[in-house]
Amino acid sequence: MVALTCAAELLATEDEFDSLKPEWEELFGGAVNSSFFLRWAWCRLWWSMYAPQRSRLYLLACRSESGKLLGIAPLYWQQRSFAGVRHIRDINFIGTGIALKTSEHLDILARIGAEKIVATAFAEFLAESKVWDRLSLWGVDENSKTMLLFAETLGNEVDFSRIDRLPYIRTDAPWTDASKQFNNNLRRNIKNGARDISNRHALTFCRARTRNEMGVAYAELVRLHQIRWTAKGKSGSFSIPNFEVFLRAAVMEAFDAGRVRLWTYWVDQKCAAALVAFVQNGTAHYFQSGFDMKYSKYRIGSLMIALCIQDCIADPEIQEFDFMGGGGEYKDWWTQESRKAVELTVFRPGWRTWLYQAGKRSRRRLGQLKRAVVVKRA
C-alpha cells in the first residue's frame, strides 16, 4: 500500500543530487511516467554541462512517513536578465530553460499509485515558496496524469500551452504494416533508392555493439552531421559549446546501461549515414543523425531511417520509434500518429512579475509598430 501522505523536501546541492542516485534509479523503475530524459544520469550530466549562470538546483523529493521515496521533481532555479538587468526568477525542468533543446517527454516522477499525493505535495510546497516568480515546465505530455493533478492543486492561474508535436511510429508490427503509414512519395523513394544504391555500391548496415564500435560510430555521426549542415551554410549541432562532449558522454553511459542504439550505413566501406536513438520503456528516441549528401540521389536519409525502423521491428525490446519534436516536415511523411507536448506556466503575483509582463507587452507593441511601418513603406 502507498502511504496516504508524503512530505516534500528541497535538495539544492550537488552532493544531495549525487547521493539521490540509487533512490532515484529505484523510483525510476517503478514510476508511472519514466522517460529516458528523466533518468538520473541524463539529468546529472545535463546539469554538469549546461547549468545556466545565476542558477541553482531546486530538486524536490517526496517521501512516505517511513522514508520511502515516492516522487521527484527534477527542477532548478535561475535568475533571468534582460539588457543586463536581473528580473524574473524562474523554476524550470532540468534539461530545459536554455536555447539548446536536449530533453523531451518531461514530467514529475511519481511512483505508480502515488501520483496524487506526490503532485499535491509538490504543488503545495511551491505555492508556499517565495523564491520564484514564474514556474515554467516545458515538454510535458498533455495527458500526464501527474501534471494534471499538480496543476489542479496549484489552482486556476495555471496556463497549459501546446508547444510541440512528437510523431512516432509503432514497431511492434511487421514492416509491411508499418510502411503503410508512409506517404506514397516516401514509400516510392525508399523502394527506388534501395534498388538503385544496391545495384551500384557495396552496402553494410550495422548497429554498434561494443564500446570500440560505439566510439567509431559516434565519430562518424559527428563528422557526417557537421558536413551536412555546413554544406547548407549552417553551423550544425556539434558546433554548440560542449554539445559534442555532452552527447558523447550520454551515449557511452547509455551504452553501458543498454539504453542506446547507434546505427551506421556504409557505402563501399565508407560511412555514409549514422543515427543515434536513446531507448527507454520500449521506445527508441531518435536524437541525432548525419548523412553524406553525396548519396542524396538515393534518398540516403530516408533509407537510413527506414533501416533503423526495420531494426527496431526486429528488436523485441522496442515497440515504438519516436521522431521527437521540433518540427521537420519530413516527419509527417512517415506517420500521422503523434503526441502533444505542453508547457505549464504559472506566474506568482509580485513586482518582478509585473515588470516582466509589462516589458513583454512593450516589446510586443514595439514589434507590431515596426511591422506596421514596414508595411506602410512598402
C-alpha positions, 0 to 999 in steps of 0.5 A: 500500500502507498502511504496516504501522505508524503512530505516534500523536501528541497535538495539544492546541492550537488552532493544531495543530487549525487547521493539521490542516485540509487533512490532515484534509479529505484523510483525510476523503475517503478514510476508511472511516467519514466522517460529516458530524459528523466533518468538520473544520469541524463539529468546529472550530466545535463546539469554538469554541462549546461547549468545556466549562470545565476542558477541553482538546483531546486530538486524536490523529493517526496517521501512516505512517513517511513522514508520511502521515496515516492516522487521527484521533481527534477527542477532548478532555479535561475535568475533571468536578465534582460539588457543586463538587468536581473528580473524574473526568477524562474523554476524550470525542468532540468534539461530545459530553460536554455536555447539548446533543446536536449530533453523531451517527454518531461514530467514529475516522477511519481511512483505508480499509485502515488501520483496524487499525493506526490503532485499535491505535495509538490504543488503545495510546497511551491505555492508556499515558496517565495523564491520564484516568480514564474514556474515554467515546465516545458515538454510535458505530455498533455495527458500526464496524469501527474501534471494534471493533478499538480496543476489542479492543486496549484489552482486556476492561474495555471496556463497549459500551452501546446508547444510541440508535436512528437510523431512516432511510429509503432514497431511492434508490427511487421514492416509491411504494416508499418510502411503503410503509414508512409506517404506514397512519395516516401514509400516510392523513394525508399523502394527506388533508392534501395534498388538503385544504391544496391545495384551500384555500391557495396552496402553494410548496415550495422548497429554498434555493439561494443564500446570500440564500435560505439566510439567509431560510430559516434565519430562518424555521426559527428563528422557526417552531421557537421558536413551536412549542415555546413554544406547548407551554410549552417553551423550544425549541432556539434558546433554548440559549446560542449554539445559534442562532449555532452552527447558523447558522454550520454551515449557511452553511459547509455551504452553501458546501461543498454539504453542506446542504439547507434546505427551506421550505413556504409557505402563501399566501406565508407560511412555514409549515414549514422543515427543515434536513438536513446531507448527507454520503456520500449521506445527508441528516441531518435536524437541525432543523425548525419548523412553524406549528401553525396548519396542524396540521389538515393534518398540516403536519409530516408533509407537510413531511417527506414533501416533503423525502423526495420531494426527496431521491428526486429528488436523485441525490446522496442515497440515504438520509434519516436521522431521527437519534436521540433518540427521537420516536415519530413516527419509527417511523411512517415506517420500521422500518429503523434503526441502533444507536448505542453508547457505549464506556466504559472506566474506568482503575483509580485513586482518582478512579475509585473515588470516582466509582463509589462516589458513583454507587452512593450516589446510586443507593441514595439514589434507590431509598430515596426511591422506596421511601418514596414508595411506602410513603406512598402 
